[in-house]
Amino acid sequence: MISKEGDGRFEIGPNYSDAAETKSRGAMKGSWKEFDMKGSESIIFKGNYTRKVRVYLPPNFKTTTEYPFMIAMDAQYWTEPLKTTVDNLIADKKIPAMVVLFVDNGGGDSRGSQRGLEYDTVGPNNAKFFDTEVLPRVAKEYSVKFTTNPEGGGLFGGSSSGVAAFTGAWFYPQRFRKVLSYSATFTAQGADNNYPEGGWEYQKHIIKESDVKPIRVCLEAGQNDNKYFNDTLVANENTYKELVAKGYHARMHYGKGAGHVDGGVMRQTVAENMIWLWRDYPKD
């Protein structure tokens, strides 16, 4: 049984300092690859666009080893601090050696955009896209063996990609069970016929009415998130409360004075959040 250590709601700020793990300090560095994926070749998200996929391979990468992984969405915004943090945490054996995929969205923003379709929609399609199109492509390009253990799959994002991280694990726990999100927009941005209130429905009734899923969730929202997308702060607070009420392993940071997907908050907390998410996964 996993302990509750590290679970809980934590208030931080209003002054923030970068965690030591976010700074390069001579640890062995992973290698860096990248390629493009054309929307015209996609089955799930077919369209006239191209997305960049960047791949972090851990130090001493071996093609014969099965690796856990995280997929970071909206990747162009937070390659750092995540890349250096992963280098340092792997070196310190605080997280397992892992592959990190930094996957850009398909373009645009909000309703009617490719990004909105991928991230704001409540449903399994984005997670299925990662599982059936992105992971196999990376495996082929770089001879990566991804673990088939669902505890070895994680999702990372902020704002719309933050709620997409949660949605991916919620609808696809057979592949993704770890969620790290900043200022996730659990709001009505992704409203459609199936979910008229979009991600707001998670905290309104979906979590409460559903069986407990084998996922672990790390949330964050800033004091000034109440100015974004119909109160992102309230949406995250309520989502956290519903998760706790159902007995989930969950934790949340409330950032005093912090804005939407606040860089200061992320640099201070991303290392400890990664450690918490991966604390029971084998490190060797």
Backbone as JSON, one array per atom type, in Angstrom:
{
  "sequence": "MISKEGDGRFEIGPNYSDAAETKSRGAMKGSWKEFDMKGSESIIFKGNYTRKVRVYLPPNFKTTTEYPFMIAMDAQYWTEPLKTTVDNLIADKKIPAMVVLFVDNGGGDSRGSQRGLEYDTVGPNNAKFFDTEVLPRVAKEYSVKFTTNPEGGGLFGGSSSGVAAFTGAWFYPQRFRKVLSYSATFTAQGADNNYPEGGWEYQKHIIKESDVKPIRVCLEAGQNDNKYFNDTLVANENTYKELVAKGYHARMHYGKGAGHVDGGVMRQTVAENMIWLWRDYPKD",
  "N": [[0.85, -1.19, 0.0], [0.56, 2.21, -0.85], [2.0, 4.94, 0.85], [0.54, 7.89, 2.39], [2.24, 9.96, 2.47], [3.33, 13.15, 1.58], [1.01, 13.69, 0.22], [-1.65, 16.12, 0.04], [-2.66, 19.59, 0.63], [-0.9, 22.51, -0.08], [0.2, 25.71, 0.81], [2.06, 28.19, -0.73], [4.57, 30.78, -1.31], [4.3, 34.45, -1.1], [6.74, 34.85, -2.34], [9.15, 33.34, -4.4], [11.55, 30.74, -4.99], [13.98, 29.23, -7.09], [14.18, 25.74, -7.26], [17.0, 23.71, -6.37], [17.38, 21.58, -8.05], [16.58, 22.41, -10.55], [18.65, 23.62, -11.77], [21.56, 23.43, -13.76], [24.16, 21.29, -12.81], [26.36, 19.72, -13.31], [25.64, 17.08, -13.42], [25.27, 13.95, -15.17], [24.07, 14.26, -18.45], [21.08, 13.73, -20.3], [20.42, 12.66, -23.7], [19.28, 14.43, -26.65], [16.73, 14.51, -28.95], [14.85, 15.17, -31.97], [11.9, 15.42, -34.02], [9.46, 15.83, -36.66], [5.89, 15.59, -36.79], [3.37, 15.05, -39.07], [0.14, 16.35, -39.49], [-1.42, 15.4, -41.53], [-0.81, 12.74, -41.68], [-1.87, 11.61, -39.48], [-4.17, 9.52, -37.73], [-6.05, 9.94, -35.7], [-6.04, 12.73, -35.18], [-6.29, 14.11, -37.73], [-5.19, 16.56, -40.04], [-4.22, 19.78, -41.44], [-1.41, 20.5, -40.5], [1.72, 20.7, -38.69], [3.48, 19.15, -36.1], [6.02, 19.52, -33.64], [8.09, 17.13, -32.11], [10.01, 16.52, -29.37], [12.55, 14.59, -27.89], [13.73, 13.33, -24.9], [16.31, 11.31, -23.96], [17.5, 9.24, -21.4], [20.64, 9.47, -19.5], [23.14, 7.07, -20.33], [21.48, 5.55, -21.91], [19.87, 2.62, -23.07], [19.02, 0.4, -25.64], [17.92, -1.99, -25.0], [16.65, -1.82, -22.62], [13.63, -1.42, -20.78], [11.76, 1.49, -20.45], [10.2, 3.77, -18.16], [8.06, 6.63, -18.69], [7.36, 10.11, -19.37], [5.02, 12.35, -20.81], [5.17, 15.53, -21.95], [3.04, 18.11, -22.58], [2.24, 21.01, -24.68], [4.87, 21.62, -25.13], [6.81, 23.46, -25.92], [6.87, 25.47, -24.1], [7.86, 24.71, -21.58], [10.19, 23.17, -21.73], [12.5, 23.65, -20.32], [11.87, 24.23, -16.92], [11.95, 21.4, -16.93], [13.63, 19.54, -18.3], [16.34, 19.79, -17.29], [15.79, 19.35, -14.6], [14.94, 16.68, -14.61], [17.34, 15.43, -15.45], [18.94, 15.9, -13.12], [17.45, 14.7, -11.04], [17.37, 12.03, -11.84], [20.11, 11.46, -11.7], [20.46, 11.67, -8.95], [19.04, 9.52, -8.14], [16.39, 9.83, -7.39], [14.2, 9.73, -8.95], [13.11, 7.32, -11.39], [15.29, 6.32, -14.13], [14.21, 7.7, -17.09], [12.33, 8.2, -20.13], [11.5, 11.23, -21.66], [8.98, 12.81, -23.39], [8.54, 15.63, -25.27], [5.95, 17.14, -26.49], [4.59, 19.1, -28.94], [1.55, 21.01, -29.37], [-1.1, 20.91, -31.87], [-1.53, 23.45, -32.86], [-2.82, 26.87, -32.78], [-5.35, 28.18, -30.48], [-7.67, 27.79, -27.78], [-11.27, 27.48, -28.18], [-12.32, 25.82, -31.13], [-9.82, 25.59, -32.23], [-6.93, 23.57, -33.18], [-5.33, 22.96, -30.99], [-7.19, 23.37, -28.92], [-9.04, 21.35, -29.53], [-7.5, 19.06, -29.06], [-6.66, 19.33, -26.35], [-8.66, 20.5, -24.62], [-10.97, 19.02, -24.91], [-13.11, 16.73, -23.33], [-12.47, 13.49, -22.97], [-11.12, 10.4, -24.45], [-9.43, 10.76, -26.68], [-7.0, 12.29, -27.0], [-5.14, 11.03, -25.3], [-5.21, 8.51, -26.46], [-4.13, 9.13, -28.93], [-1.47, 9.73, -28.17], [-0.72, 7.19, -27.24], [-1.09, 5.43, -29.42], [0.01, 6.63, -31.66], [2.11, 8.58, -31.17], [3.94, 7.44, -29.2], [4.6, 4.9, -30.48], [5.89, 5.94, -32.76], [8.14, 7.27, -31.7], [9.38, 5.06, -30.51], [10.08, 3.64, -32.8], [11.76, 5.47, -34.19], [13.98, 5.84, -32.47], [14.62, 3.44, -31.31], [13.44, 2.85, -28.82], [12.34, 1.17, -25.95], [9.41, 1.21, -24.46], [8.02, 0.93, -21.21], [5.45, -1.42, -20.45], [4.07, -1.36, -18.18], [1.47, 0.21, -16.61], [1.85, 1.96, -14.49], [4.09, 3.24, -15.16], [3.69, 5.39, -16.85], [3.33, 8.83, -17.45], [1.8, 12.14, -17.47], [2.14, 15.57, -18.33], [1.39, 19.03, -18.0], [0.18, 22.43, -18.58], [-2.35, 24.88, -17.96], [-4.6, 24.6, -20.57], [-3.36, 22.24, -21.46], [-2.82, 21.2, -19.02], [-5.3, 20.36, -17.94], [-5.69, 18.5, -19.91], [-3.73, 16.63, -19.28], [-4.81, 15.51, -16.95], [-7.24, 14.54, -18.01], [-6.26, 12.65, -19.83], [-5.15, 10.64, -18.15], [-7.42, 9.98, -16.71], [-9.25, 8.9, -18.57], [-7.68, 6.98, -19.76], [-6.26, 5.09, -18.09], [-5.02, 2.69, -18.36], [-2.65, 3.15, -19.56], [-1.58, 5.59, -18.72], [-0.87, 6.95, -15.6], [0.05, 8.89, -13.91], [-0.15, 12.26, -13.06], [0.8, 15.54, -13.64], [0.13, 18.8, -13.22], [-0.23, 22.29, -13.95], [-2.09, 25.08, -13.17], [-4.4, 23.98, -14.37], [-7.06, 24.09, -16.66], [-9.86, 23.41, -15.61], [-12.45, 23.99, -16.71], [-15.18, 25.39, -18.67], [-14.15, 25.4, -21.22], [-13.82, 23.3, -23.03], [-16.38, 22.56, -23.78], [-18.91, 20.48, -25.15], [-21.28, 18.41, -26.97], [-21.3, 16.02, -25.55], [-20.2, 16.66, -23.06], [-21.43, 19.24, -21.74], [-20.45, 21.24, -20.06], [-17.76, 21.0, -20.23], [-14.47, 20.54, -18.89], [-15.19, 21.4, -16.37], [-17.03, 19.69, -15.39], [-15.74, 17.57, -14.16], [-15.19, 18.19, -11.41], [-17.73, 18.83, -10.69], [-19.44, 16.57, -10.95], [-18.38, 14.22, -12.17], [-16.06, 12.97, -10.98], [-17.06, 12.3, -8.44], [-19.15, 10.55, -9.07], [-17.97, 8.4, -10.28], [-16.18, 5.23, -10.32], [-13.25, 4.72, -8.33], [-10.17, 5.46, -9.81], [-6.95, 4.11, -10.8], [-4.97, 6.27, -10.4], [-2.62, 8.96, -9.86], [-2.48, 12.26, -8.73], [-1.27, 15.5, -9.24], [-1.81, 18.8, -8.58], [-1.9, 22.37, -9.27], [-2.54, 25.78, -8.58], [-2.7, 29.31, -8.98], [-3.03, 32.27, -6.94], [-3.96, 34.36, -8.52], [-5.14, 33.04, -10.57], [-7.83, 33.17, -10.61], [-8.59, 35.0, -12.41], [-8.62, 33.93, -14.87], [-10.21, 32.22, -17.46], [-12.92, 31.67, -16.45], [-12.53, 31.27, -13.68], [-10.16, 29.5, -12.87], [-8.79, 28.9, -10.53], [-10.76, 28.27, -8.53], [-11.84, 26.05, -9.82], [-9.69, 24.2, -9.76], [-9.28, 23.96, -6.97], [-11.73, 22.82, -6.2], [-11.68, 20.46, -7.71], [-9.49, 19.16, -6.55], [-10.51, 18.78, -3.92], [-12.62, 17.01, -4.44], [-11.23, 14.8, -5.39], [-9.76, 14.06, -3.09], [-11.86, 13.44, -1.37], [-12.74, 11.09, -2.5], [-10.68, 9.42, -1.97], [-8.28, 9.46, -3.39], [-4.72, 9.51, -4.14], [-3.51, 12.56, -3.93], [-2.24, 15.85, -4.47], [-1.85, 19.37, -3.92], [-0.69, 22.56, -4.82], [-1.13, 25.82, -3.7], [-0.52, 28.89, -4.95], [0.47, 31.8, -3.56], [-0.06, 35.08, -4.66], [0.56, 34.29, -7.21], [0.45, 33.87, -10.79], [-1.19, 32.71, -13.81], [-0.18, 29.52, -14.72], [2.37, 29.89, -13.46], [5.74, 30.73, -13.7], [7.62, 30.97, -11.61], [6.48, 29.49, -9.53], [6.41, 26.97, -10.76], [9.17, 26.42, -11.14], [10.01, 26.25, -8.5], [8.59, 24.06, -7.51], [8.52, 21.83, -9.25], [10.44, 19.77, -9.06], [10.03, 18.53, -6.51], [7.44, 17.69, -6.91], [7.71, 15.84, -9.0], [9.24, 13.89, -7.67], [7.4, 13.06, -5.75], [5.36, 11.99, -7.39], [6.67, 9.78, -8.54], [7.57, 8.23, -6.46], [7.31, 5.57, -5.55], [8.13, 4.0, -7.6], [10.36, 1.66, -9.13], [13.82, 2.5, -8.94], [16.07, 1.6, -10.25]],
  "CA": [[0.0, 0.0, 0.0], [1.35, 3.44, -0.95], [1.74, 5.84, 1.97], [-0.04, 9.19, 2.07], [3.27, 10.98, 2.65], [3.41, 14.07, 0.46], [-0.33, 14.08, -0.19], [-2.15, 17.26, 0.8], [-2.73, 20.92, 0.02], [0.2, 23.31, 0.45], [0.23, 27.11, 0.41], [3.44, 28.67, -0.89], [4.67, 32.14, -1.82], [4.29, 34.98, -2.48], [8.09, 34.9, -2.91], [9.51, 32.01, -4.89], [12.96, 30.51, -5.32], [14.16, 28.06, -7.94], [14.74, 24.56, -6.61], [18.36, 23.41, -6.82], [17.33, 20.57, -9.12], [16.28, 23.04, -11.84], [19.87, 24.26, -12.25], [22.59, 22.5, -14.22], [25.2, 21.19, -11.78], [27.38, 18.74, -13.65], [25.12, 15.72, -13.52], [25.24, 13.43, -16.53], [22.91, 14.78, -19.16], [20.48, 12.88, -21.31], [20.55, 13.14, -25.08], [18.14, 15.23, -27.12], [16.36, 14.22, -30.33], [13.58, 15.78, -32.35], [11.37, 15.15, -35.35], [8.15, 16.42, -36.93], [4.77, 14.72, -37.12], [2.43, 15.76, -39.93], [-1.26, 16.06, -39.22], [-1.99, 14.66, -42.66], [-0.52, 11.33, -41.49], [-2.51, 11.17, -38.25], [-5.49, 8.88, -37.81], [-6.96, 10.53, -34.71], [-6.09, 14.18, -35.33], [-5.91, 14.43, -39.11], [-5.35, 17.97, -40.36], [-3.15, 20.45, -42.18], [-0.5, 21.11, -39.53], [2.89, 19.91, -38.33], [3.88, 19.34, -34.71], [7.37, 19.13, -33.26], [8.24, 16.21, -30.98], [11.38, 16.46, -28.87], [12.66, 13.39, -27.06], [14.84, 13.24, -23.95], [16.74, 9.95, -23.62], [18.3, 9.39, -20.18], [22.05, 9.07, -19.58], [23.39, 5.62, -20.45], [20.31, 4.94, -22.55], [20.09, 1.32, -23.7], [17.87, -0.02, -26.44], [17.39, -3.24, -24.46], [15.99, -1.53, -21.35], [12.28, -0.85, -20.82], [11.78, 2.75, -19.71], [9.01, 4.56, -17.9], [8.09, 7.84, -19.51], [6.38, 11.18, -19.21], [4.75, 13.15, -21.99], [4.91, 16.93, -21.62], [2.3, 18.81, -23.64], [2.62, 22.43, -24.81], [6.26, 21.41, -24.75], [7.67, 24.59, -26.24], [6.85, 26.44, -23.0], [8.56, 24.29, -20.36], [11.32, 22.25, -21.89], [13.08, 23.95, -19.03], [12.87, 23.54, -16.11], [11.75, 19.96, -16.8], [14.74, 18.74, -18.81], [17.44, 19.8, -16.32], [15.3, 18.72, -13.37], [14.98, 15.22, -14.8], [18.76, 15.06, -15.38], [19.43, 15.91, -11.74], [16.73, 13.73, -10.22], [17.86, 10.7, -12.22], [21.46, 11.32, -11.14], [20.32, 11.49, -7.5], [18.21, 8.33, -7.94], [15.13, 10.22, -6.77], [13.2, 9.24, -9.89], [13.74, 6.31, -12.27], [15.72, 6.74, -15.46], [13.0, 7.7, -17.9], [12.27, 8.94, -21.38], [10.51, 12.31, -21.6], [8.57, 13.28, -24.71], [8.03, 17.0, -25.27], [5.11, 17.09, -27.69], [3.86, 20.34, -29.21], [0.17, 20.87, -29.82], [-1.29, 21.06, -33.31], [-1.62, 24.85, -33.28], [-3.97, 27.67, -32.4], [-5.68, 28.21, -29.06], [-9.04, 27.89, -27.34], [-12.3, 26.76, -28.92], [-12.22, 25.84, -32.57], [-8.43, 25.4, -32.67], [-6.41, 22.21, -33.04], [-4.93, 22.81, -29.59], [-8.39, 23.2, -28.12], [-9.59, 20.02, -29.8], [-6.66, 18.05, -28.42], [-6.46, 19.49, -24.92], [-9.83, 20.87, -23.83], [-12.04, 18.03, -25.06], [-13.2, 15.69, -22.3], [-12.57, 12.2, -23.65], [-9.88, 9.64, -24.53], [-8.72, 10.84, -27.95], [-5.62, 12.78, -26.91], [-4.34, 9.94, -24.72], [-5.11, 7.46, -27.48], [-3.16, 9.64, -29.92], [-0.13, 9.5, -27.63], [-0.45, 5.76, -27.1], [-1.11, 4.68, -30.68], [0.73, 7.31, -32.74], [3.36, 9.23, -30.77], [4.87, 6.48, -28.6], [5.16, 3.99, -31.49], [6.82, 6.66, -33.65], [9.39, 7.45, -30.96], [9.99, 3.74, -30.39], [10.66, 3.29, -34.1], [12.82, 6.4, -34.56], [15.16, 5.79, -31.61], [14.73, 2.1, -30.72], [13.07, 2.95, -27.41], [11.39, 0.2, -25.42], [8.62, 1.81, -23.39], [7.41, -0.04, -20.32], [4.03, -1.69, -20.6], [3.49, -1.17, -16.85], [0.76, 1.5, -16.64], [2.39, 2.85, -13.47], [5.26, 3.89, -15.73], [3.32, 6.42, -17.82], [2.88, 10.07, -16.83], [1.44, 13.26, -18.34], [2.5, 16.87, -17.75], [0.91, 20.15, -18.79], [-0.28, 23.63, -17.9], [-3.52, 25.51, -18.56], [-5.39, 23.58, -21.29], [-2.65, 20.96, -21.45], [-2.92, 20.69, -17.66], [-6.51, 19.55, -17.86], [-5.48, 17.37, -20.82], [-2.97, 15.62, -18.53], [-5.77, 14.81, -16.1], [-8.17, 13.81, -18.88], [-5.57, 11.49, -20.38], [-5.08, 9.58, -17.15], [-8.78, 9.61, -16.32], [-9.87, 8.06, -19.6], [-6.74, 6.01, -20.32], [-5.35, 4.67, -17.02], [-4.28, 1.5, -18.76], [-1.35, 3.59, -20.09], [-1.09, 6.79, -18.02], [-1.4, 6.97, -14.23], [0.65, 9.97, -13.13], [-0.58, 13.55, -13.61], [1.42, 16.75, -13.09], [-0.5, 19.91, -13.94], [-0.16, 23.64, -13.42], [-3.2, 25.94, -13.61], [-5.25, 23.23, -15.3], [-8.34, 24.76, -16.9], [-11.03, 22.55, -15.39], [-13.53, 24.94, -16.97], [-16.09, 25.03, -19.76], [-13.54, 25.65, -22.53], [-14.0, 22.16, -23.93], [-17.79, 22.16, -23.82], [-19.45, 19.88, -26.37], [-22.55, 17.74, -26.73], [-21.12, 14.98, -24.54], [-19.92, 17.31, -21.78], [-21.8, 20.63, -22.01], [-19.66, 22.15, -19.24], [-16.35, 20.68, -20.4], [-13.72, 20.04, -17.75], [-15.85, 21.78, -15.11], [-17.85, 18.57, -14.95], [-14.98, 16.67, -13.29], [-15.43, 18.51, -10.01], [-19.17, 18.96, -10.46], [-20.09, 15.28, -10.72], [-17.74, 13.03, -12.76], [-15.21, 12.29, -9.99], [-17.93, 11.78, -7.38], [-20.03, 9.48, -9.55], [-17.19, 7.35, -10.94], [-15.33, 4.38, -9.51], [-11.89, 5.24, -8.16], [-9.24, 5.02, -10.84], [-5.6, 3.93, -10.25], [-4.14, 7.39, -10.84], [-2.05, 9.86, -8.85], [-2.7, 13.57, -9.34], [-0.63, 16.67, -8.64], [-2.42, 20.01, -9.11], [-1.42, 23.67, -8.79], [-3.24, 26.96, -9.09], [-2.22, 30.53, -8.35], [-4.02, 33.2, -6.4], [-4.51, 35.17, -9.6], [-5.8, 32.2, -11.58], [-9.26, 33.48, -10.65], [-8.81, 35.95, -13.51], [-8.46, 33.21, -16.13], [-11.08, 31.13, -17.92], [-14.04, 31.36, -15.54], [-12.02, 30.89, -12.36], [-9.34, 28.29, -12.84], [-8.43, 28.61, -9.14], [-11.87, 27.55, -7.92], [-11.97, 24.75, -10.48], [-8.65, 23.32, -9.23], [-9.56, 23.69, -5.56], [-12.85, 21.89, -6.12], [-11.24, 19.17, -8.23], [-8.66, 18.56, -5.5], [-11.39, 18.34, -2.83], [-13.37, 15.82, -4.87], [-10.28, 13.68, -5.44], [-9.47, 13.65, -1.72], [-13.06, 12.82, -0.82], [-12.84, 9.74, -3.05], [-9.56, 8.63, -1.5], [-7.14, 9.47, -4.31], [-3.45, 10.15, -3.82], [-3.54, 13.86, -4.61], [-1.62, 16.97, -3.78], [-2.1, 20.63, -4.61], [-0.04, 23.79, -4.36], [-1.79, 27.11, -3.92], [0.56, 29.87, -5.03], [0.09, 33.17, -3.2], [0.45, 36.08, -5.58], [1.0, 33.66, -8.46], [-0.42, 33.98, -11.95], [-1.56, 31.52, -14.56], [1.01, 28.73, -15.05], [3.41, 30.79, -12.98], [7.06, 30.14, -13.83], [8.26, 30.9, -10.31], [5.89, 28.35, -8.83], [6.85, 25.74, -11.41], [10.59, 26.15, -10.86], [10.16, 25.89, -7.1], [7.87, 22.85, -7.11], [8.49, 20.72, -10.2], [11.27, 18.65, -8.6], [9.36, 17.8, -5.43], [6.26, 17.03, -7.47], [8.17, 14.65, -9.72], [9.63, 12.89, -6.67], [6.16, 12.54, -5.17], [4.67, 11.17, -8.38], [7.42, 8.57, -8.89], [8.28, 7.79, -5.25], [7.26, 4.12, -5.32], [8.52, 3.29, -8.83], [11.76, 1.22, -9.01], [14.77, 3.5, -9.42], [17.17, 0.97, -10.99]],
  "C": [[0.88, 1.25, 0.0], [0.99, 4.36, 0.2], [1.14, 7.14, 1.46], [0.99, 10.32, 2.21], [3.38, 11.84, 1.39], [2.07, 14.45, -0.12], [-0.73, 15.33, 0.59], [-2.16, 18.55, -0.01], [-1.71, 21.81, 0.71], [0.12, 24.73, -0.09], [1.68, 27.58, 0.37], [3.41, 30.1, -1.41], [4.37, 33.17, -0.74], [5.67, 35.13, -3.12], [8.53, 33.48, -3.25], [10.99, 31.93, -5.21], [13.08, 29.23, -6.12], [14.77, 26.91, -7.15], [16.11, 24.24, -7.21], [18.36, 22.46, -8.01], [17.03, 21.17, -10.5], [17.52, 23.65, -12.48], [20.91, 23.22, -12.64], [23.74, 22.48, -13.23], [26.18, 20.06, -12.07], [26.91, 17.31, -13.68], [25.18, 15.26, -14.98], [23.95, 13.85, -17.21], [22.39, 13.75, -20.17], [20.69, 13.46, -22.69], [19.22, 13.7, -25.56], [17.92, 14.95, -28.6], [15.1, 15.0, -30.68], [13.19, 15.4, -33.78], [10.0, 15.82, -35.47], [7.12, 15.33, -37.19], [3.75, 15.54, -37.92], [0.99, 15.34, -39.61], [-1.92, 15.26, -40.33], [-1.79, 13.15, -42.52], [-1.2, 10.75, -40.25], [-3.84, 10.5, -38.53], [-6.48, 9.61, -36.91], [-7.13, 12.03, -34.91], [-5.61, 14.59, -36.73], [-6.16, 15.91, -39.39], [-4.14, 18.53, -41.07], [-2.25, 21.21, -41.21], [0.69, 20.18, -39.33], [3.23, 20.19, -36.87], [5.3, 18.84, -34.5], [7.31, 18.19, -32.06], [9.71, 16.16, -30.61], [11.46, 15.32, -27.86], [13.92, 13.46, -26.21], [15.09, 11.76, -23.67], [17.69, 10.04, -22.44], [19.76, 9.02, -20.39], [22.17, 7.55, -19.6], [22.18, 4.87, -21.03], [20.7, 3.64, -23.25], [18.83, 0.89, -24.44], [17.23, -1.3, -25.91], [16.61, -3.03, -23.16], [14.59, -0.98, -21.58], [12.24, 0.38, -19.91], [10.38, 3.25, -19.39], [9.13, 5.88, -18.65], [7.09, 8.87, -19.01], [6.23, 11.89, -20.54], [4.38, 14.55, -21.53], [4.24, 17.6, -22.8], [2.6, 20.31, -23.61], [4.13, 22.56, -24.59], [7.16, 22.6, -24.99], [7.78, 25.56, -25.06], [7.68, 26.0, -21.79], [9.51, 23.12, -20.58], [12.24, 22.41, -20.69], [11.99, 24.63, -18.19], [12.83, 22.01, -16.15], [12.98, 19.16, -17.2], [15.9, 18.66, -17.8], [17.03, 19.13, -15.02], [15.35, 17.2, -13.48], [16.41, 14.71, -14.79], [19.21, 14.89, -13.93], [18.74, 14.87, -10.87], [17.11, 12.3, -10.57], [19.23, 10.46, -11.62], [21.41, 11.05, -9.64], [19.5, 10.26, -7.13], [16.93, 8.65, -7.15], [13.93, 9.93, -7.67], [13.87, 8.18, -10.76], [14.29, 6.95, -13.53], [14.52, 6.62, -16.39], [13.21, 8.45, -19.2], [11.19, 10.01, -21.23], [10.24, 12.8, -23.02], [7.98, 14.68, -24.56], [7.27, 17.19, -26.58], [4.36, 18.41, -27.85], [2.41, 20.02, -29.58], [0.07, 21.13, -31.32], [-1.5, 22.47, -33.79], [-2.9, 25.54, -32.86], [-4.21, 27.63, -30.91], [-7.19, 28.33, -28.89], [-10.0, 27.16, -28.29], [-12.12, 26.92, -30.43], [-10.82, 25.63, -33.11], [-8.05, 23.93, -32.55], [-5.97, 21.96, -31.6], [-6.14, 22.59, -28.7], [-9.02, 21.84, -28.3], [-8.81, 18.96, -29.05], [-6.72, 18.12, -26.9], [-7.73, 19.71, -24.11], [-10.95, 19.85, -23.9], [-11.98, 16.99, -23.95], [-13.45, 14.36, -23.0], [-11.2, 11.59, -23.87], [-8.99, 9.93, -25.73], [-7.28, 11.3, -27.84], [-4.69, 11.71, -26.35], [-4.16, 8.81, -25.73], [-4.13, 7.86, -28.58], [-1.74, 9.42, -29.44], [0.22, 8.02, -27.65], [-0.28, 5.06, -28.45], [-0.34, 5.34, -31.82], [2.08, 7.88, -32.3], [4.36, 8.23, -30.19], [5.42, 5.48, -29.62], [6.14, 4.68, -32.44], [8.16, 6.88, -32.97], [10.12, 6.12, -30.82], [10.69, 3.34, -31.68], [11.87, 4.16, -34.42], [14.1, 6.15, -33.77], [15.32, 4.46, -30.88], [14.48, 2.13, -29.22], [12.09, 1.84, -27.07], [10.66, 0.86, -24.25], [8.02, 0.71, -22.53], [5.94, -0.22, -20.65], [3.31, -1.62, -19.25], [2.78, 0.18, -16.82], [1.21, 2.47, -15.56], [3.59, 3.63, -14.0], [4.95, 4.95, -16.76], [2.77, 7.65, -17.13], [2.61, 11.15, -17.86], [1.65, 14.57, -17.6], [1.93, 17.97, -18.63], [0.49, 21.32, -17.92], [-1.4, 24.29, -18.68], [-4.33, 24.43, -19.3], [-4.68, 22.23, -21.32], [-2.58, 20.37, -20.04], [-4.17, 19.85, -17.47], [-6.41, 18.36, -18.8], [-4.68, 16.26, -20.14], [-3.91, 14.81, -17.64], [-6.72, 13.96, -16.94], [-7.53, 12.55, -19.44], [-5.51, 10.34, -19.41], [-6.47, 9.09, -16.77], [-9.4, 8.62, -17.31], [-8.97, 6.94, -20.1], [-5.75, 5.52, -19.26], [-4.6, 3.39, -17.32], [-2.9, 1.85, -19.32], [-0.74, 4.73, -19.3], [-1.72, 6.87, -16.63], [-0.83, 8.1, -13.37], [0.36, 11.3, -13.83], [0.14, 14.68, -12.88], [0.89, 17.93, -13.88], [-0.32, 21.21, -13.19], [-1.29, 24.46, -14.04], [-4.1, 25.24, -14.63], [-6.61, 23.9, -15.44], [-9.49, 23.75, -16.85], [-12.29, 23.41, -15.55], [-14.35, 24.49, -18.17], [-15.48, 25.21, -21.14], [-13.8, 24.53, -23.53], [-15.43, 21.68, -24.04], [-18.18, 21.59, -25.18], [-20.73, 19.15, -26.03], [-22.45, 16.67, -25.65], [-20.93, 15.55, -23.15], [-20.18, 18.8, -21.94], [-21.03, 21.66, -21.19], [-18.17, 21.81, -19.28], [-15.71, 20.12, -19.14], [-14.29, 20.42, -16.4], [-16.63, 20.6, -14.54], [-17.08, 17.56, -14.09], [-15.32, 16.94, -11.83], [-16.91, 18.63, -9.68], [-19.82, 17.62, -10.17], [-19.29, 14.06, -11.19], [-16.92, 12.27, -11.72], [-16.08, 11.6, -8.93], [-18.7, 10.55, -7.83], [-19.29, 8.3, -10.15], [-16.45, 6.48, -9.94], [-13.94, 4.99, -9.43], [-10.97, 4.62, -9.2], [-7.82, 4.96, -10.26], [-4.63, 5.02, -10.7], [-3.69, 8.23, -9.65], [-1.99, 11.25, -9.46], [-2.05, 14.68, -8.54], [-1.17, 17.91, -9.34], [-1.71, 21.25, -8.56], [-2.32, 24.74, -9.37], [-2.75, 28.17, -8.31], [-3.36, 31.41, -7.88], [-4.71, 34.01, -7.49], [-5.07, 34.35, -10.76], [-7.3, 32.47, -11.63], [-9.6, 34.46, -11.76], [-8.79, 35.25, -14.87], [-9.56, 32.17, -16.32], [-12.13, 30.71, -16.88], [-13.57, 30.71, -14.24], [-11.35, 29.53, -12.3], [-8.96, 27.91, -11.41], [-9.54, 27.8, -8.46], [-12.01, 26.15, -8.52], [-10.93, 23.75, -9.95], [-8.88, 22.98, -7.77], [-10.67, 22.66, -5.43], [-12.48, 20.5, -6.64], [-10.4, 18.44, -7.2], [-9.54, 18.0, -4.37], [-12.15, 17.07, -3.21], [-12.46, 14.6, -4.95], [-9.98, 13.15, -4.04], [-10.67, 12.92, -1.12], [-13.25, 11.39, -1.31], [-11.65, 8.85, -2.68], [-8.37, 8.55, -2.43], [-5.87, 9.96, -3.63], [-3.41, 11.45, -4.62], [-2.8, 14.88, -3.78], [-1.85, 18.22, -4.61], [-1.29, 21.73, -3.97], [-0.93, 24.97, -4.7], [-0.71, 28.17, -3.85], [0.08, 31.28, -4.72], [0.74, 34.16, -4.17], [0.81, 35.56, -6.96], [-0.04, 33.82, -9.56], [-0.67, 32.64, -12.61], [-0.31, 30.8, -15.07], [2.25, 29.54, -14.71], [4.78, 30.11, -13.0], [7.79, 30.0, -12.51], [7.77, 29.72, -9.51], [6.41, 27.04, -9.44], [8.3, 25.42, -11.07], [10.83, 25.77, -9.41], [9.62, 24.49, -6.8], [8.03, 21.64, -8.03], [9.31, 19.53, -9.73], [10.55, 17.85, -7.52], [8.1, 17.09, -5.93], [6.63, 15.78, -8.25], [8.57, 13.55, -8.75], [8.39, 12.24, -6.07], [5.45, 11.6, -6.15], [5.33, 9.81, -8.56], [8.01, 7.88, -7.67], [8.3, 6.28, -5.05], [7.67, 3.32, -6.55], [9.99, 2.88, -8.71], [12.73, 2.2, -9.65], [15.91, 2.9, -10.23], [16.65, 0.28, -12.24]]
}
